[in-house]
Amino acid sequence: MVSGGKRRPEPERLKRGKGFHKKIQAQWESEAEGSVFSERWVIKKTGRNGRVDIFVNDDDPDGCIAIVEIKASDWDIMTKQAVMRNIRRQIRQVWGYIESQIDGENYVSTGERKSVSPGILFPTKPKDVERLKLIERLFIEEGIVVVWR
């Protein structure tokens, strides 16, 4: 808030990002099979709280949990250093969510033996093909599937 109790208008870029986020969550909630949760709170191995954008439990005791992080990153406007910094931060974030679900020998926090399938979803691909390949390669090397909307 600024002085006088008036709020500043939300930046247009932030509004677009939130709108994209809500749209994707609504699609998953209506189309994905299993139990789908938007904004699901988890406790990371560090003891800190985290909030998974989309969490899907396929309802099969031997099945899979999907963890999807939604990012409205505009890769085209970033410097190469900013791209690398964002990728590293986003990978750490997703791995924090993955680790929150693994309890011992591949048992997830529900007590069921499930695999955890992570993904990250972006609205658009970068125009630079080399930047696109870099982003995809770095996420894939960490076991995180990249989806371009």
C-alpha positions in Angstrom: 0.0 0.0 0.0 1.1 3.5 -0.6 0.5 6.3 1.9 -3.2 7.3 2.3 -4.4 3.7 2.2 -4.7 3.6 -1.6 -3.4 0.5 -3.5 -1.3 0.8 -6.6 -2.9 -0.8 -9.7 -1.6 -4.2 -10.4 0.9 -4.2 -13.3 -0.6 -5.5 -16.5 2.1 -8.2 -16.9 1.2 -9.6 -13.4 -2.5 -9.6 -14.3 -1.8 -11.6 -17.5 0.4 -14.1 -15.6 -2.3 -14.6 -12.9 -5.0 -15.0 -15.6 -2.9 -17.6 -17.4 -2.2 -19.4 -14.1 -6.0 -19.6 -13.3 -6.9 -20.7 -16.8 -4.4 -23.6 -16.8 -5.5 -24.7 -13.3 -9.2 -24.7 -14.3 -8.4 -26.8 -17.4 -6.6 -29.4 -15.3 -9.3 -29.5 -12.7 -11.9 -30.2 -15.4 -9.9 -32.5 -17.6 -7.4 -34.5 -15.6 -8.2 -37.9 -14.2 -7.8 -38.6 -10.5 -7.8 -36.2 -7.6 -6.7 -32.7 -8.8 -5.7 -30.0 -6.4 -4.8 -26.4 -7.3 -2.5 -24.5 -5.0 -1.8 -27.5 -2.8 0.3 -26.8 0.3 3.2 -29.2 0.9 6.0 -29.3 3.5 9.4 -29.5 1.9 12.2 -31.6 3.3 13.7 -28.3 4.5 10.6 -27.9 6.8 9.4 -24.9 4.8 6.0 -24.7 3.2 5.5 -24.8 -0.5 2.5 -24.4 -2.8 2.2 -26.7 -5.8 0.3 -25.1 -8.7 -1.2 -28.4 -9.8 -1.1 -31.6 -7.9 -2.7 -34.7 -9.3 -3.0 -38.1 -7.5 -4.2 -40.7 -10.0 -6.0 -42.6 -7.3 -4.1 -45.8 -8.1 -2.1 -47.0 -5.0 0.8 -48.1 -7.4 0.3 -45.2 -9.8 1.7 -41.7 -10.1 1.5 -38.3 -8.6 1.9 -35.4 -11.0 3.4 -32.1 -9.9 3.0 -29.2 -12.3 4.5 -25.7 -11.8 3.0 -23.0 -14.0 5.3 -20.1 -14.9 4.5 -17.1 -17.1 8.2 -16.4 -17.8 8.9 -14.3 -20.9 12.2 -15.8 -22.0 12.6 -13.3 -24.8 13.1 -10.3 -22.7 15.7 -11.8 -20.3 19.4 -11.6 -20.6 21.2 -15.0 -20.8 22.3 -14.6 -17.2 18.7 -14.0 -16.1 17.6 -17.0 -18.1 20.1 -19.2 -16.3 19.2 -17.7 -12.9 15.5 -18.3 -13.5 16.0 -21.9 -14.7 18.1 -22.8 -11.7 15.5 -21.2 -9.3 12.6 -23.0 -11.0 14.4 -26.3 -10.9 15.1 -25.9 -7.2 11.5 -25.1 -6.6 10.1 -28.1 -8.5 12.6 -30.4 -6.8 11.5 -29.1 -3.5 8.0 -30.2 -4.4 9.2 -33.6 -5.7 11.2 -34.3 -2.5 8.2 -33.3 -0.3 6.4 -36.3 -1.8 9.1 -38.9 -1.4 9.3 -40.6 2.0 11.8 -43.3 2.2 12.1 -46.0 -0.5 9.9 -44.4 -3.2 6.9 -44.2 -0.9 5.1 -40.9 -1.2 3.7 -38.9 1.7 0.4 -40.7 1.3 2.0 -44.0 2.3 1.4 -45.5 -1.2 4.2 -46.6 -3.5 3.9 -44.2 -6.3 6.2 -42.4 -8.7 6.3 -38.6 -8.9 6.1 -37.1 -12.3 7.2 -33.4 -12.4 6.5 -30.9 -15.1 6.7 -27.2 -15.7 4.4 -25.3 -18.0 5.1 -22.0 -19.9 2.8 -19.9 -22.0 5.1 -19.4 -25.0 8.3 -20.7 -26.4 11.2 -18.3 -26.7 11.8 -17.1 -30.3 15.5 -17.9 -30.2 15.9 -21.6 -31.0 19.1 -21.9 -29.1 17.5 -20.4 -26.0 14.6 -22.8 -26.4 17.0 -25.8 -26.6 19.0 -24.6 -23.6 15.9 -24.2 -21.4 14.5 -27.7 -22.4 17.9 -29.4 -22.0 18.5 -28.0 -18.5 15.0 -29.0 -17.3 15.1 -32.4 -18.9 18.6 -33.1 -17.3 16.8 -32.6 -14.0 14.0 -35.0 -14.9 11.4 -32.2 -15.3 9.2 -32.2 -18.4 8.8 -28.8 -20.1 5.4 -28.0 -21.7 4.9 -25.0 -23.9 1.3 -23.9 -24.0 
